[in-house]
Amino acid sequence: MDTGSTNAKYVSQKISKTRWRPVSSASLQQPEIFATGSWDNEDNKVSLWTIGDHGVASMEDEFEGDPQLLCEIKHEGDVLDLQFLDADRLVTASSSGAVTIYRHHQNNQTLSVAHRWDRAHHYPCDNAPCTGVVCNSPEMVSVGEDGRIILFRADQTGVLRTIENADSSTIHAVTFLRTAEVLTVNSIGQLKLWDLRQQSNEPAQILALTGDRVPLHCVDRHPNQQHIVATGGQDGMLCIWDVRQGNMPFSLMEAHSAEMWEVHFHPSNPDHLFTCSEDGSLLHWETSSNSDTPSFLQSGRNTSIISRSAVAPAGGNQSIISAWLSGDSGKGHLETTHMLPSQTLSVNSLDVLGQCLVCGTDGEAVYVNRQVPV
């Protein structure tokens, strides 16, 4: 278990979402600033933290590398999703049904509301939680418990398009597949592919686990191969799908003993994937490449294999499974590592960028690891 380089910061609020602020892909710098959103608190907040030296006065007893609060702003409702639109703006999905853009003013370290779409998601006589938002600047797409999909542009106050009855069940998450295509997952175990160029309110494709209506909670797209997506749901299973190939998942893996809340491919090294769960764990999944030596035995890292398998996770995910799409990598194997010290409260969110991992928990803690072996 690789927890030696993990810093825990107790923040006095249950953290529902954590996201790194993007760094330019040209620069090789590691990310320094991340955002958090809270839930189930009397006053919820969106906060920005730094792990760099931003001239934030540090208490003497703070550990070096401890996240320091840069600024925060009150958020109406639970933060159900949080995404950076660009380096200065971030977008939240609220349990109140609102979609809000916040601007970070770096000159004086404050956050302000740039625009809010109140009740973007709603029932006839009540608010409907906005459950997810995804950004491809300047475009943003939100989904909700009301089964709507809404397309916005950050520079326009109106709504570009609403697909009213996209789903008769709750849509839990959304991701862009390509510029004009989004993929949604819902509470009856379906993935739906939407082509936003088409005026039709019908999905272009529906994928599902046959006969198994287990709610799906999260979805992420492979950064280089847009047809490969990963999902996680209520049963803690990790599913890998190839949207070009039929309507069934390519592989199913027992990952967690309770709901999987988020799944993320590493954005620049997608042989690595991360999942977090209600069961209190955060797993690092690593598929080996086609080389004769599995990637996790290269570059002198084989010593950690012993400690990895010493922690036998529940659910038998120690077994060797092929790479994301076994067809593409015949010799592929899969290793899993527990990234957090053992704890019982839910890990609600994670984000990974460069060698930096951040996650937030119901234990009112944010964990940061700056030495993720990717």
C-alpha positions in Angstrom: 0.0 0.0 0.0 1.6 3.2 -1.1 0.5 5.8 1.5 3.9 7.1 2.5 3.6 10.2 0.3 0.0 11.0 1.0 -0.9 14.1 2.9 -4.3 14.3 4.7 -5.9 17.7 5.3 -9.0 17.9 7.6 -11.3 20.5 6.2 -14.4 20.4 8.5 -16.8 19.6 5.7 -17.8 16.5 3.8 -16.1 16.7 0.4 -18.2 15.6 -2.6 -15.9 16.7 -5.4 -12.1 17.3 -6.0 -10.5 18.6 -9.2 -7.1 19.8 -10.2 -6.8 23.1 -12.0 -5.5 22.3 -15.5 -1.9 23.0 -16.4 -0.9 23.6 -19.9 0.1 20.4 -21.6 3.1 22.0 -23.1 4.7 22.7 -19.8 5.9 19.8 -17.8 5.0 21.4 -14.5 2.9 19.5 -11.9 -0.5 20.9 -10.9 -0.5 23.0 -7.8 -4.1 24.2 -7.3 -7.2 22.1 -6.8 -10.8 22.8 -6.2 -13.2 21.1 -3.7 -16.9 21.1 -3.4 -18.8 20.1 -0.3 -22.1 18.4 0.4 -24.4 17.6 3.4 -23.2 20.6 5.3 -25.2 23.5 6.7 -23.4 25.9 4.3 -21.7 24.2 1.4 -18.7 25.7 -0.3 -16.5 25.7 -3.4 -12.9 26.1 -2.3 -9.5 26.5 -4.0 -6.4 25.1 -2.4 -2.7 25.2 -3.3 0.1 22.7 -2.6 2.6 25.1 -4.1 4.2 28.2 -2.5 1.7 30.9 -3.3 2.7 33.2 -0.6 -0.1 31.9 1.6 0.8 32.5 5.2 1.6 29.0 6.5 1.2 28.1 10.2 4.4 26.8 11.6 3.0 23.5 12.5 1.7 22.9 9.0 3.6 20.1 7.2 5.4 21.1 4.0 3.1 20.3 1.0 0.0 20.5 3.1 -2.8 22.0 1.1 -3.4 25.7 2.0 -6.7 27.4 1.4 -6.6 30.1 -1.3 -10.2 31.2 -1.3 -13.7 29.9 -1.0 -17.3 30.9 -1.8 -20.7 29.7 -0.5 -22.5 27.3 -2.8 -26.3 26.9 -2.7 -27.1 23.2 -2.4 -24.8 20.2 -2.4 -22.0 20.3 -5.0 -22.9 17.2 -7.1 -20.2 17.8 -9.8 -17.3 20.2 -10.3 -15.3 20.7 -13.5 -12.7 23.3 -14.6 -13.8 25.1 -17.8 -10.3 26.7 -18.1 -7.6 27.9 -15.7 -9.7 30.7 -14.4 -13.2 29.3 -14.4 -15.0 26.3 -12.9 -18.5 25.0 -13.2 -20.6 23.3 -10.6 -23.7 21.1 -10.7 -26.0 21.7 -7.7 -28.6 19.6 -5.9 -30.8 22.8 -6.3 -30.8 22.2 -10.1 -28.5 25.1 -10.8 -25.5 25.2 -13.1 -23.0 27.9 -12.0 -19.8 29.2 -13.5 -17.3 30.6 -10.9 -14.3 32.9 -11.8 -11.1 32.7 -9.9 -9.5 36.1 -9.6 -5.8 35.3 -9.1 -4.7 38.8 -8.4 -6.5 38.9 -5.1 -7.4 35.2 -4.6 -11.2 35.5 -4.6 -14.0 33.5 -6.3 -17.1 35.1 -7.8 -20.1 33.9 -9.6 -19.7 34.6 -13.3 -23.1 33.2 -14.3 -25.7 30.9 -12.8 -28.5 29.1 -14.6 -31.0 28.6 -11.7 -33.3 25.6 -11.9 -31.7 24.5 -15.1 -32.9 21.1 -14.0 -36.4 21.0 -12.5 -39.7 19.1 -12.1 -42.9 20.9 -12.8 -43.3 22.1 -9.2 -39.9 21.5 -7.7 -36.1 21.6 -8.3 -34.4 18.5 -9.7 -30.8 17.9 -8.7 -28.2 18.6 -11.5 -26.1 15.4 -11.1 -23.3 16.0 -13.6 -21.6 18.5 -15.8 -18.8 18.2 -18.4 -16.9 21.0 -20.2 -15.2 21.3 -23.5 -14.7 25.0 -23.5 -16.7 27.1 -24.3 -19.3 24.3 -24.4 -20.8 22.7 -21.3 -23.3 19.9 -20.9 -25.3 19.2 -17.8 -27.5 16.2 -16.8 -30.0 15.7 -14.1 -32.3 13.7 -12.0 -35.1 15.1 -14.3 -33.7 13.1 -17.3 -32.8 16.3 -19.2 -29.5 16.9 -21.1 -28.7 20.7 -21.4 -26.1 22.2 -23.7 -24.7 25.6 -22.7 -22.0 28.0 -24.0 -19.9 29.7 -21.3 -20.1 33.0 -23.2 -23.9 33.0 -23.7 -26.5 33.5 -21.0 -29.2 31.5 -22.7 -29.4 27.7 -23.1 -28.2 26.4 -26.5 -30.3 23.2 -26.5 -32.3 21.0 -24.1 -33.1 17.4 -24.8 -36.2 17.3 -22.6 -36.9 13.6 -22.1 -33.5 12.2 -22.8 -34.1 9.7 -20.0 -37.1 8.4 -18.0 -34.7 7.6 -15.1 -32.0 9.6 -13.3 -28.9 10.5 -15.4 -26.0 10.2 -13.1 -23.0 11.3 -15.2 -21.9 12.6 -18.6 -18.7 12.8 -20.5 -17.7 14.1 -24.0 -16.7 11.3 -26.4 -15.9 13.7 -29.3 -16.6 17.4 -29.9 -20.3 16.9 -30.6 -20.9 13.5 -28.9 -21.6 12.9 -25.3 -22.2 9.7 -23.3 -24.5 9.5 -20.3 -25.0 6.8 -17.7 -28.3 6.3 -15.8 -29.9 4.6 -12.8 -31.0 1.6 -14.8 -27.6 0.5 -16.0 -27.6 2.1 -19.5 -25.0 4.1 -21.4 -26.5 6.3 -24.0 -24.5 8.0 -26.8 -25.9 11.3 -28.0 -24.9 13.1 -31.2 -25.5 16.8 -30.5 -25.3 17.7 -34.2 -28.6 15.7 -34.7 -31.8 17.5 -34.0 -33.3 14.2 -32.8 -34.1 13.7 -29.1 -33.2 10.0 -29.4 -29.8 8.6 -28.5 -27.6 7.4 -31.4 -26.8 4.2 -29.4 -27.8 2.5 -26.2 -25.4 0.1 -24.4 -26.3 -2.0 -21.3 -25.5 -5.0 -19.2 -28.1 -7.5 -20.3 -30.8 -8.1 -17.7 -28.8 -6.2 -15.1 -30.3 -2.9 -14.2 -27.6 -1.9 -11.7 -27.4 1.9 -11.5 -24.3 3.4 -13.1 -22.8 6.3 -11.2 -19.7 7.3 -13.2 -18.2 7.2 -16.6 -14.8 8.3 -18.1 -13.5 8.2 -21.6 -10.0 6.9 -22.6 -8.0 10.0 -23.5 -6.5 8.7 -26.7 -9.1 6.1 -27.8 -12.4 7.8 -27.6 -14.3 4.5 -28.2 -13.1 3.0 -24.9 -15.0 4.1 -21.8 -14.9 2.9 -18.2 -18.0 3.0 -15.9 -18.7 2.2 -12.3 -21.9 1.7 -10.4 -23.8 0.6 -7.4 -22.4 -2.9 -7.3 -18.8 -1.6 -7.2 -17.9 -3.3 -10.5 -15.6 -1.7 -13.0 -16.8 -2.1 -16.6 -14.7 -1.3 -19.7 -16.8 -0.7 -22.9 -15.9 -0.4 -26.5 -18.7 1.7 -28.0 -17.8 0.4 -31.5 -18.3 -3.2 -30.5 -21.9 -4.3 -29.7 -23.8 -3.2 -26.8 -22.2 -5.1 -24.0 -19.2 -4.3 -21.8 -15.8 -5.6 -23.0 -14.7 -6.6 -19.5 -16.1 -6.6 -15.9 -14.0 -6.5 -12.8 -14.8 -6.7 -9.2 -13.4 -3.5 -7.8 -15.2 -2.4 -4.7 -17.5 -3.8 -2.1 -19.9 -0.8 -2.3 -20.9 1.9 -4.8 -18.1 3.2 -7.1 -18.5 7.0 -7.2 -15.8 7.9 -9.7 -13.5 6.4 -12.3 -10.7 8.3 -14.1 -8.2 7.3 -16.7 -4.9 9.0 -16.2 -5.1 11.8 -18.8 -1.6 11.4 -20.2 -0.9 7.7 -19.3 -4.1 5.9 -19.7 -2.7 2.5 -18.9 -3.4 3.7 -15.4 -6.9 4.1 -14.1 -8.2 5.2 -10.7 -11.5 4.4 -8.9 -13.0 5.4 -5.5 -15.9 4.1 -3.5 -18.4 4.3 -0.7 -16.3 1.4 0.8 -13.6 3.9 1.8 -11.0 2.8 -0.7 -9.2 4.4 -3.7 -7.7 1.9 -6.2 -4.9 2.5 -8.7 -5.3 0.1 -11.7 -2.4 -0.5 -14.0 -2.5 -2.6 -17.1 0.7 -3.8 -18.5 1.8 -3.0 -22.0 2.7 -5.5 -24.7 6.3 -5.5 -23.9 7.9 -8.7 -22.5 8.2 -7.2 -19.1 4.9 -5.9 -17.7 5.1 -2.2 -17.2 4.9 -2.5 -13.4 8.1 -4.6 -13.4 10.0 -2.0 -15.4 12.2 0.8 -14.1 13.1 -0.9 -10.8 9.6 -0.7 -9.3 9.3 -4.5 -8.8 10.0 -4.1 -5.1 6.6 -2.6 -4.6 4.8 -5.6 -6.0 5.4 -7.5 -2.8 3.7 -4.8 -0.7 0.9 -4.4 -3.2 -0.2 -8.0 -3.0 0.3 -8.1 0.7 -2.8 -6.0 1.0 -5.3 -8.5 -0.4 -8.4 -6.3 -1.2 -11.8 -7.7 -0.8 -13.5 -9.0 -3.9 -10.6 -10.9 -5.4 -9.4 -8.0 -7.6 -5.9 -9.3 -7.1 -6.5 -11.8 -9.9 -4.7 -11.2 -13.2 -7.0 -9.8 -15.8 -6.2 -8.7 -19.3 -5.6 -5.1 -20.3 -8.5 -2.7 -21.0 -9.3 -4.3 -24.3 -7.7 -7.7 -24.2 -7.9 -7.9 -28.0 -5.5 -4.9 -28.3 -2.9 -6.3 -25.9 -2.8 -10.0 -25.8 -0.3 -10.3 -23.0 -1.9 -7.6 -20.9 -2.2 -8.0 -17.1 -3.7 -5.9 -14.5 -2.4 -4.8 -11.0 -4.3 -3.0 -8.4 -2.9 -0.9 -5.5 -4.7 0.6 -2.5 -3.8 4.3 -2.4 -5.2 5.3 0.9 -4.7 4.2 4.5 -7.6 2.0 5.6 -10.6 4.0 6.5 -14.3 3.4 6.6 -16.0 6.6 5.3 -16.8 7.0 1.6 -14.2 8.4 -0.8 -16.5 10.5 -3.0 -14.2 11.9 -5.6 -10.8 11.8 -7.0 -8.7 13.5 -9.7 -5.3 12.7 -11.2 -3.0 14.9 -13.2 0.7 14.4 -13.8 2.0 12.7 -10.7 -0.6 14.3 -8.5 -3.7 12.6 -7.0 -6.3 14.3 -4.9 -9.4 12.8 -3.3 -12.1 13.9 -0.9 -14.1 11.9 1.7 -17.1 11.9 4.0 -14.5 11.9 6.8 -14.1 15.6 6.1 -10.6 15.0 4.7 -8.8 15.8 1.5 -5.9 13.5 0.6 -3.1 14.6 -1.7 -0.4 12.3 -3.2 2.3 14.0 -5.3 4.2 10.9 -6.2 1.7 8.7 -8.0 3.7 6.1 -9.9 2.5 6.6 -13.4 
